[in-house]
Amino acid sequence: KNIRRNKTFEWKINLPTIEQNLGKIMDGLNLENFIDKKIELETLFLKAENSDYIKENDKKIIKFIFPNSKIIEIKNSSHCLHIDQPQKVIEEIMLFLNNNFLTTH
């Protein structure tokens, strides 16, 4: 949503709002809120091999909150794994959806 189009594409990031609210980004993710109330839905997390966006400790937290989750690492990818490995990302998402939500007739 940060790309706007007039005659060309350009970045339009609302930096003041981001700066004002950056401290609130984790609001609602207090682990104590999930002691008795887990998110049981099958959930897929894609982790880029060459990014530390999901750290080892984060994997434990993910599994605590989302006990039915899968964390798939996409090889040869940076933080923007959908750009680095688009076909692999699509394959993993489709595999997950087919195995968990879609039925074939």
N, CA, C and O atoms as a MOPAC input file, in Angstrom:
PM7 MOZYME 1SCF
protein

 N      0.81400 1    -1.19300 1     0.00000 1
 C      0.00000 1     0.00000 1     0.00000 1
 C      0.86100 1     1.26100 1     0.00000 1
 O      0.34000 1     2.37600 1     0.03900 1
 N      2.15800 1     1.08200 1    -0.04300 1
 C      3.04000 1     2.23800 1    -0.03900 1
 C      3.37600 1     2.72300 1    -1.44000 1
 O      4.10500 1     3.70100 1    -1.60300 1
 N      2.85000 1     2.05000 1    -2.44500 1
 C      3.12200 1     2.47800 1    -3.81700 1
 C      1.89300 1     3.20100 1    -4.33900 1
 O      0.77900 1     2.67800 1    -4.28200 1
 N      2.09900 1     4.37800 1    -4.83700 1
 C      1.01700 1     5.17000 1    -5.41600 1
 C      1.33300 1     5.40300 1    -6.88300 1
 O      2.49300 1     5.43000 1    -7.29600 1
 N      0.29300 1     5.56600 1    -7.64100 1
 C      0.51400 1     5.78100 1    -9.06700 1
 C     -0.16800 1     7.06100 1    -9.51500 1
 O     -1.38200 1     7.21300 1    -9.38300 1
 N      0.60800 1     7.95400 1   -10.03400 1
 C      0.08900 1     9.10700 1   -10.74900 1
 C      0.37600 1     8.79500 1   -12.20600 1
 O     -0.35100 1     8.02300 1   -12.83100 1
 N      1.41500 1     9.38100 1   -12.74600 1
 C      1.85400 1     9.00700 1   -14.08700 1
 C      2.90100 1     7.91000 1   -14.02300 1
 O      3.10800 1     7.18000 1   -14.99200 1
 N      3.55800 1     7.79600 1   -12.87900 1
 C      4.53500 1     6.73200 1   -12.64400 1
 C      4.31800 1     6.19600 1   -11.23700 1
 O      3.57600 1     6.78100 1   -10.44900 1
 N      4.96600 1     5.08500 1   -10.92600 1
 C      4.87800 1     4.54100 1    -9.57500 1
 C      5.88400 1     5.26900 1    -8.69000 1
 O      6.97800 1     5.61700 1    -9.13400 1
 N      5.50600 1     5.49200 1    -7.44700 1
 C      6.41500 1     6.12900 1    -6.50400 1
 C      6.07300 1     5.67800 1    -5.09200 1
 O      4.94600 1     5.27200 1    -4.80800 1
 N      7.06600 1     5.75700 1    -4.21400 1
 C      6.87500 1     5.40100 1    -2.81600 1
 C      6.22300 1     6.55400 1    -2.08500 1
 O      6.63600 1     7.70300 1    -2.23400 1
 N      5.20800 1     6.25300 1    -1.29500 1
 C      4.54400 1     7.23800 1    -0.45000 1
 C      4.36500 1     6.62000 1     0.93000 1
 O      3.28300 1     6.14300 1     1.27000 1
 N      5.41000 1     6.63200 1     1.70700 1
 C      5.38200 1     6.02800 1     3.03000 1
 C      5.05700 1     7.10000 1     4.06300 1
 O      5.64700 1     8.18000 1     4.05500 1
 N      4.12300 1     6.79900 1     4.94200 1
 C      3.71700 1     7.74200 1     5.97500 1
 C      4.65700 1     7.59400 1     7.17800 1
 O      4.29500 1     6.99800 1     8.19200 1
 N      5.85400 1     8.14000 1     7.04800 1
 C      6.86600 1     7.99500 1     8.09900 1
 C      6.44500 1     8.57100 1     9.44600 1
 O      6.72400 1     7.94700 1    10.47000 1
 N      5.79100 1     9.72400 1     9.49900 1
 C      5.38900 1    10.23600 1    10.81800 1
 C      4.47800 1     9.27000 1    11.57100 1
 O      4.62400 1     9.09800 1    12.78100 1
 N      3.54900 1     8.64600 1    10.87300 1
 C      2.64900 1     7.69000 1    11.52200 1
 C      3.40900 1     6.45600 1    11.98200 1
 O      3.16400 1     5.94700 1    13.07600 1
 N      4.32600 1     5.97500 1    11.15900 1
 C      5.14000 1     4.81900 1    11.54500 1
 C      5.95500 1     5.15400 1    12.78500 1
 O      6.00100 1     4.36100 1    13.72500 1
 N      6.59700 1     6.31600 1    12.80100 1
 C      7.39200 1     6.72800 1    13.95400 1
 C      6.53300 1     6.85000 1    15.20900 1
 O      6.95700 1     6.44000 1    16.28900 1
 N      5.33600 1     7.40600 1    15.07900 1
 C      4.44100 1     7.58600 1    16.22200 1
 C      3.98700 1     6.25200 1    16.80900 1
 O      3.79100 1     6.14900 1    18.01900 1
 N      3.82200 1     5.24500 1    15.98400 1
 C      3.20200 1     3.99100 1    16.41600 1
 C      4.14000 1     2.80000 1    16.47000 1
 O      3.69800 1     1.68800 1    16.75900 1
 N      5.40700 1     2.99900 1    16.20400 1
 C      6.35100 1     1.88500 1    16.17400 1
 C      6.38100 1     1.12200 1    17.49900 1
 O      6.50800 1    -0.10200 1    17.50700 1
 N      6.26700 1     1.82600 1    18.59200 1
 C      6.27900 1     1.17600 1    19.90400 1
 C      5.06500 1     0.30900 1    20.17000 1
 O      5.08600 1    -0.51100 1    21.08800 1
 N      3.99900 1     0.47000 1    19.38500 1
 C      2.76000 1    -0.28400 1    19.58300 1
 C      2.67200 1    -1.51800 1    18.69200 1
 O      1.69400 1    -2.26200 1    18.75900 1
 N      3.68000 1    -1.73800 1    17.86400 1
 C      3.59000 1    -2.79800 1    16.86300 1
 C      3.38800 1    -4.17900 1    17.47800 1
 O      2.79100 1    -5.04800 1    16.84200 1
 N      3.86100 1    -4.39700 1    18.67500 1
 C      3.72700 1    -5.70200 1    19.32600 1
 C      2.57200 1    -5.75100 1    20.32400 1
 O      2.39000 1    -6.76400 1    20.99900 1
 N      1.79100 1    -4.67700 1    20.42900 1
 C      0.63600 1    -4.68300 1    21.32800 1
 C     -0.27200 1    -5.85800 1    20.99000 1
 O     -0.50600 1    -6.15000 1    19.81800 1
 N     -0.77000 1    -6.51700 1    21.99500 1
 C     -1.66000 1    -7.64600 1    21.79300 1
 C     -0.92600 1    -8.96600 1    21.64400 1
 O     -1.56300 1   -10.01700 1    21.56700 1
 N      0.39800 1    -8.93600 1    21.60300 1
 C      1.16000 1   -10.16700 1    21.45600 1
 C      1.87600 1   -10.54900 1    22.74700 1
 O      2.96600 1   -11.12100 1    22.71400 1
 N      1.27700 1   -10.23900 1    23.84800 1
 C      1.80900 1   -10.64600 1    25.13200 1
 C      1.59500 1   -12.15300 1    25.26600 1
 O      0.46500 1   -12.62900 1    25.15600 1
 N      2.65700 1   -12.89700 1    25.49900 1
 C      2.55600 1   -14.35500 1    25.56700 1
 C      1.57400 1   -14.83700 1    26.62700 1
 O      0.97200 1   -15.90100 1    26.47700 1
 N      1.41000 1   -14.08000 1    27.67300 1
 C      0.46300 1   -14.47000 1    28.72400 1
 C     -0.96400 1   -14.55800 1    28.18300 1
 O     -1.78700 1   -15.29800 1    28.72400 1
 N     -1.25900 1   -13.81400 1    27.12900 1
 C     -2.59200 1   -13.86100 1    26.52300 1
 C     -2.86300 1   -15.20900 1    25.85400 1
 O     -4.01300 1   -15.53400 1    25.56200 1
 N     -1.81600 1   -15.99100 1    25.61100 1
 C     -1.96500 1   -17.23500 1    24.87300 1
 C     -1.71300 1   -18.48600 1    25.72700 1
 O     -1.61400 1   -19.59000 1    25.19200 1
 N     -1.60900 1   -18.31700 1    27.03900 1
 C     -1.38700 1   -19.47200 1    27.90100 1
 C     -2.55500 1   -20.44200 1    27.79300 1
 O     -2.35000 1   -21.64400 1    27.62700 1
 N     -3.77200 1   -19.93300 1    27.88500 1
 C     -4.96500 1   -20.78400 1    27.82600 1
 C     -5.71600 1   -20.66500 1    26.50800 1
 O     -6.73100 1   -21.33100 1    26.30900 1
 N     -5.23500 1   -19.84000 1    25.62700 1
 C     -5.97600 1   -19.57500 1    24.39400 1
 C     -5.00000 1   -19.55800 1    23.21300 1
 O     -4.43400 1   -18.51800 1    22.87500 1
 N     -4.82000 1   -20.70800 1    22.60500 1
 C     -3.91600 1   -20.83900 1    21.46000 1
 C     -4.68500 1   -20.57600 1    20.16700 1
 O     -5.91500 1   -20.62700 1    20.14100 1
 N     -3.95800 1   -20.30000 1    19.11400 1
 C     -4.54800 1   -20.18400 1    17.78100 1
 C     -4.34500 1   -21.54100 1    17.12200 1
 O     -3.24300 1   -21.86200 1    16.67700 1
 N     -5.39800 1   -22.32900 1    17.05900 1
 C     -5.32100 1   -23.72400 1    16.63500 1
 C     -5.35600 1   -23.92400 1    15.11400 1
 O     -5.07500 1   -25.02300 1    14.63500 1
 N     -5.68600 1   -22.91400 1    14.37500 1
 C     -5.78000 1   -23.01200 1    12.92300 1
 C     -4.44300 1   -23.42400 1    12.31400 1
 O     -3.39200 1   -22.93700 1    12.73300 1
 N     -4.47900 1   -24.31300 1    11.33300 1
 C     -3.26000 1   -24.65700 1    10.59400 1
 C     -2.69600 1   -23.36600 1    10.00200 1
 O     -3.40800 1   -22.62300 1     9.32700 1
 N     -1.42800 1   -23.10800 1    10.25700 1
 C     -0.82100 1   -21.84300 1     9.85500 1
 C      0.54900 1   -22.09700 1     9.25500 1
 O      1.30700 1   -22.94000 1     9.73300 1
 N      0.85400 1   -21.35800 1     8.20300 1
 C      2.14700 1   -21.48300 1     7.52700 1
 C      2.95800 1   -20.21800 1     7.73200 1
 O      2.46800 1   -19.10700 1     7.52900 1
 N      4.20600 1   -20.40300 1     8.13600 1
 C      5.16700 1   -19.31200 1     8.21800 1
 C      6.28400 1   -19.63000 1     7.23600 1
 O      6.83600 1   -20.73000 1     7.24900 1
 N      6.61100 1   -18.67900 1     6.39700 1
 C      7.72500 1   -18.84600 1     5.47600 1
 C      8.88700 1   -18.01600 1     5.98500 1
 O      8.75600 1   -16.81600 1     6.22600 1
 N     10.02600 1   -18.67200 1     6.14700 1
 C     11.22400 1   -18.00900 1     6.64800 1
 C     12.27200 1   -17.96700 1     5.54800 1
 O     12.55600 1   -18.97900 1     4.90700 1
 N     12.83300 1   -16.80900 1     5.34000 1
 C     13.91400 1   -16.65700 1     4.36900 1
 C     15.21500 1   -17.18000 1     4.97400 1
 O     15.55300 1   -16.86300 1     6.11400 1
 N     15.93100 1   -17.97500 1     4.20600 1
 C     17.17900 1   -18.56900 1     4.69500 1
 C     18.18300 1   -17.50100 1     5.13500 1
 O     18.85600 1   -17.67200 1     6.15200 1
 N     18.29000 1   -16.42100 1     4.39600 1
 C     19.31400 1   -15.41100 1     4.66300 1
 C     18.75100 1   -14.16600 1     5.34200 1
 O     19.21800 1   -13.05200 1     5.10500 1
 N     17.75900 1   -14.36500 1     6.17300 1
 C     17.16700 1   -13.25900 1     6.92400 1
 C     17.02700 1   -13.69800 1     8.37700 1
 O     16.72500 1   -14.86000 1     8.65400 1
 N     17.24400 1   -12.78100 1     9.29200 1
 C     17.05200 1   -13.10300 1    10.71000 1
 C     15.73100 1   -12.53500 1    11.22100 1
 O     15.56300 1   -12.30300 1    12.41800 1
 N     14.80400 1   -12.31600 1    10.30200 1
 C     13.49700 1   -11.77200 1    10.68600 1
 C     12.77000 1   -12.73700 1    11.63000 1
 O     12.10900 1   -12.29800 1    12.57100 1
 N     12.88700 1   -14.03600 1    11.38700 1
 C     12.37800 1   -15.04400 1    12.31600 1
 C     13.59700 1   -15.70900 1    12.94900 1
 O     14.30100 1   -16.49000 1    12.30900 1
 N     13.82700 1   -15.38700 1    14.20500 1
 C     14.98300 1   -15.94000 1    14.92500 1
 C     14.59600 1   -17.26600 1    15.58500 1
 O     13.42200 1   -17.63400 1    15.61900 1
 N     15.59000 1   -17.96800 1    16.10100 1
 C     15.33000 1   -19.26100 1    16.75800 1
 C     14.33400 1   -19.11700 1    17.90000 1
 O     13.43100 1   -19.94300 1    18.03500 1
 N     14.47900 1   -18.09900 1    18.71400 1
 C     13.54200 1   -17.89600 1    19.81600 1
 C     12.14400 1   -17.59200 1    19.29700 1
 O     11.15200 1   -17.98500 1    19.91100 1
 N     12.06200 1   -16.89200 1    18.16700 1
 C     10.76100 1   -16.60100 1    17.56200 1
 C     10.04400 1   -17.89000 1    17.16000 1
 O      8.82000 1   -17.97900 1    17.26000 1
 N     10.80000 1   -18.88100 1    16.70800 1
 C     10.20400 1   -20.16400 1    16.32400 1
 C      9.50400 1   -20.80700 1    17.52000 1
 O      8.43300 1   -21.39700 1    17.37600 1
 N     10.10900 1   -20.69200 1    18.69200 1
 C      9.49000 1   -21.23500 1    19.90700 1
 C      8.19900 1   -20.48700 1    20.23500 1
 O      7.20100 1   -21.09500 1    20.62100 1
 N      8.22600 1   -19.18700 1    20.08000 1
 C      7.03900 1   -18.36800 1    20.35300 1
 C      5.93800 1   -18.69300 1    19.35000 1
 O      4.77100 1   -18.82000 1    19.72200 1
 N      6.30900 1   -18.82700 1    18.08500 1
 C      5.33300 1   -19.18600 1    17.04500 1
 C      4.66600 1   -20.50600 1    17.39500 1
 O      3.44200 1   -20.61900 1    17.33300 1
 N      5.45800 1   -21.50400 1    17.76200 1
 C      4.90100 1   -22.81400 1    18.09400 1
 C      4.03500 1   -22.76200 1    19.35900 1
 O      3.07400 1   -23.52000 1    19.48600 1
 N      4.37400 1   -21.87500 1    20.28200 1
 C      3.58600 1   -21.71900 1    21.50100 1
 C      2.21100 1   -21.14000 1    21.17900 1
 O      1.19600 1   -21.64100 1    21.66300 1
 N      2.17700 1   -20.08700 1    20.36600 1
 C      0.91600 1   -19.42300 1    20.02900 1
 C      0.14800 1   -20.20300 1    18.97100 1
 O     -1.07400 1   -20.32500 1    19.05300 1
 N      0.85500 1   -20.72900 1    17.98400 1
 C      0.25700 1   -21.45300 1    16.85900 1
 C      0.73200 1   -22.91500 1    16.89700 1
 O      1.62700 1   -23.27500 1    16.13300 1
 N      0.16900 1   -23.75600 1    17.75200 1
 C      0.67200 1   -25.11700 1    17.88200 1
 C      0.54500 1   -25.95700 1    16.61000 1
 O      1.26700 1   -26.94200 1    16.45400 1
 N     -0.34600 1   -25.59300 1    15.71300 1
 C     -0.52400 1   -26.32200 1    14.46200 1
 C      0.11100 1   -25.58700 1    13.28700 1
 O     -0.43600 1   -25.55100 1    12.18500 1
 N      1.25100 1   -25.01800 1    13.54200 1
 C      1.91700 1   -24.24600 1    12.48700 1
 C      3.08400 1   -25.01800 1    11.89100 1
 O      3.64600 1   -25.92800 1    12.50200 1
 N      3.42000 1   -24.61900 1    10.68100 1
 C      4.61600 1   -25.11300 1    10.00300 1
 C      5.47500 1   -23.89900 1     9.69100 1
 O      4.97100 1   -22.85400 1     9.28000 1
 N      6.77000 1   -24.05100 1     9.89000 1
 C      7.72100 1   -23.01200 1     9.51000 1
 C      8.59500 1   -23.61400 1     8.42000 1
 O      9.36300 1   -24.54400 1     8.67100 1
 N      8.47600 1   -23.08900 1     7.23300 1
 C      9.22900 1   -23.57900 1     6.08400 1
 C     10.28600 1   -22.54800 1     5.72900 1
 O      9.99000 1   -21.36600 1     5.55300 1
 N     11.52300 1   -23.01500 1     5.62500 1
 C     12.61300 1   -22.12200 1     5.23400 1
 C     12.77700 1   -22.17000 1     3.71900 1
 O     12.87900 1   -23.24200 1     3.12300 1
 N     12.80100 1   -21.00100 1     3.11800 1
 C     12.99900 1   -20.88200 1     1.67700 1
 C     14.48500 1   -20.63100 1     1.43500 1
 O     15.02600 1   -19.58900 1     1.80500 1
 N     15.12400 1   -21.59900 1     0.81300 1
 C     16.56800 1   -21.52500 1     0.54400 1
 C     16.89100 1   -20.41100 1    -0.45400 1
 O     16.07000 1   -20.03500 1    -1.29000 1
 N     18.11600 1   -19.89900 1    -0.33300 1
 C     18.62600 1   -18.86900 1    -1.25000 1
 C     17.70000 1   -17.66300 1    -1.33400 1
 O     17.42300 1   -17.15500 1    -2.42100 1
 N     17.22900 1   -17.21200 1    -0.18500 1
 C     16.34400 1   -16.05000 1    -0.17300 1
 C     16.72700 1   -15.09800 1     0.94400 1
 O     17.24600 1   -15.49400 1     1.98800 1
 N     16.45300 1   -13.83100 1     0.68700 1
 C     16.66900 1   -12.78100 1     1.68400 1
 C     15.32300 1   -12.45600 1     2.31600 1
 O     14.36200 1   -13.20900 1     2.15900 1
 N     15.25400 1   -11.34500 1     3.02400 1
 C     14.01700 1   -10.91800 1     3.67400 1
 C     12.85200 1   -10.88500 1     2.67700 1
 O     11.71800 1   -11.20000 1     3.04000 1
 N     13.12400 1   -10.51000 1     1.43900 1
 C     12.08800 1   -10.44600 1     0.39300 1
 C     12.04600 1   -11.76100 1    -0.36900 1
 O     12.30100 1   -11.80300 1    -1.57300 1
 N     11.72400 1   -12.82500 1     0.33800 1
 C     11.77000 1   -14.15900 1    -0.25700 1
 C     10.83000 1   -14.31100 1    -1.44000 1
 O     11.10100 1   -15.10000 1    -2.34600 1
 N      9.73600 1   -13.57500 1    -1.44600 1
 C      8.79000 1   -13.64000 1    -2.56500 1
 C      9.37400 1   -13.04000 1    -3.83900 1
 O      8.89300 1   -13.32100 1    -4.93700 1
 N     10.39600 1   -12.22600 1    -3.69800 1
 C     11.08400 1   -11.66300 1    -4.86100 1
 C     12.24800 1   -12.56300 1    -5.25300 1
 O     12.48000 1   -12.80200 1    -6.43800 1
 N     12.98100 1   -13.06500 1    -4.25900 1
 C     14.15000 1   -13.90500 1    -4.53000 1
 C     13.77300 1   -15.28900 1    -5.06400 1
 O     14.43800 1   -15.81600 1    -5.95600 1
 N     12.71500 1   -15.86700 1    -4.52300 1
 C     12.32200 1   -17.23300 1    -4.89100 1
 C     10.79700 1   -17.31500 1    -5.10400 1
 O     10.11400 1   -18.06400 1    -4.40500 1
 N     10.27100 1   -16.55100 1    -6.06200 1
 C      8.80600 1   -16.50900 1    -6.20600 1
 C      8.17100 1   -17.86700 1    -6.48400 1
 O      7.10700 1   -18.17200 1    -5.94500 1
 N      8.80200 1   -18.67500 1    -7.31000 1
 C      8.21000 1   -19.96800 1    -7.64400 1
 C      8.17100 1   -20.88600 1    -6.42200 1
 O      7.18000 1   -21.58200 1    -6.20200 1
 N      9.22600 1   -20.89100 1    -5.64200 1
 C      9.27200 1   -21.72400 1    -4.43500 1
 C      8.24100 1   -21.24700 1    -3.41300 1
 O      7.60200 1   -22.06600 1    -2.75200 1
 N      8.07700 1   -19.94800 1    -3.28000 1
 C      7.07600 1   -19.40500 1    -2.35800 1
 C      5.68200 1   -19.85500 1    -2.78800 1
 O      4.88900 1   -20.30300 1    -1.96100 1
 N      5.38800 1   -19.73700 1    -4.06700 1
 C      4.08400 1   -20.17100 1    -4.58300 1
 C      3.89000 1   -21.66200 1    -4.34500 1
 O      2.82000 1   -22.08800 1    -3.91000 1
 N      4.91200 1   -22.45300 1    -4.62600 1
 C      4.82200 1   -23.90500 1    -4.42300 1
 C      4.50700 1   -24.25100 1    -2.97400 1
 O      3.63600 1   -25.07900 1    -2.70700 1
 N      5.21000 1   -23.62000 1    -2.04200 1
 C      4.99400 1   -23.91700 1    -0.62000 1
 C      3.60500 1   -23.48500 1    -0.16600 1
 O      2.95600 1   -24.19500 1     0.60300 1
 N      3.15000 1   -22.34600 1    -0.62800 1
 C      1.80900 1   -21.87900 1    -0.25400 1
 C      0.75300 1   -22.81400 1    -0.82400 1
 O     -0.18100 1   -23.19500 1    -0.11900 1
 N      0.88900 1   -23.18800 1    -2.09100 1
 C     -0.08900 1   -24.07400 1    -2.71400 1
 C     -0.08500 1   -25.45400 1    -2.05000 1
 O     -1.14600 1   -26.04000 1    -1.83700 1
 N      1.07400 1   -25.96500 1    -1.73100 1
 C      1.17100 1   -27.25400 1    -1.05100 1
 C      0.45900 1   -27.19500 1     0.30100 1
 O     -0.30700 1   -28.09000 1     0.65600 1
 N      0.72400 1   -26.13600 1     1.03500 1
 C      0.08200 1   -25.95200 1     2.33900 1
 C     -1.43600 1   -25.86600 1     2.19000 1
 O     -2.16800 1   -26.52900 1     2.92500 1
 N     -1.90900 1   -25.06300 1     1.25600 1
 C     -3.34800 1   -24.91900 1     1.05100 1
 C     -3.98100 1   -26.23500 1     0.61400 1
 O     -5.04100 1   -26.61600 1     1.11200 1
 N     -3.33700 1   -26.92100 1    -0.30800 1
 C     -3.87200 1   -28.20800 1    -0.78100 1
 C     -3.93300 1   -29.23900 1     0.33600 1
 O     -4.88500 1   -30.01700 1     0.40800 1
 N     -2.94200 1   -29.25400 1     1.19700 1
 C     -2.89900 1   -30.23600 1     2.28900 1
 C     -3.82700 1   -29.89600 1     3.44400 1
 O     -4.22400 1   -30.78200 1     4.20200 1
 N     -4.17600 1   -28.62500 1     3.58500 1
 C     -4.91300 1   -28.20100 1     4.77300 1
 C     -6.31000 1   -27.65700 1     4.52500 1
 O     -7.16700 1   -27.74200 1     5.40500 1
 N     -6.55700 1   -27.10600 1     3.35300 1
 C     -7.82500 1   -26.42000 1     3.16800 1
 C     -8.55600 1   -26.76500 1     1.87500 1
 O     -9.78600 1   -26.75400 1     1.83200 1
 N     -7.80900 1   -27.06800 1     0.83500 1
 C     -8.44300 1   -27.31400 1    -0.45700 1
 C     -8.63200 1   -28.79200 1    -0.67400 1
 O     -7.76000 1   -29.59100 1    -0.33600 1
 N     -9.72300 1   -29.14800 1    -1.21600 1
 C     -9.96300 1   -30.54700 1    -1.56300 1
 C    -10.12900 1   -30.64400 1    -3.06800 1
 O    -10.68300 1   -29.74400 1    -3.70000 1
 N     -9.65900 1   -31.71400 1    -3.62400 1
 C     -9.82000 1   -31.92800 1    -5.05300 1
 C    -10.94500 1   -32.92600 1    -5.27700 1
 O    -11.11100 1   -33.87100 1    -4.50500 1
 N    -11.69600 1   -32.71700 1    -6.30800 1
 C    -12.83500 1   -33.59700 1    -6.61700 1
 C    -12.57100 1   -34.36200 1    -7.87700 1
 O    -13.40900 1   -35.15500 1    -8.30500 1

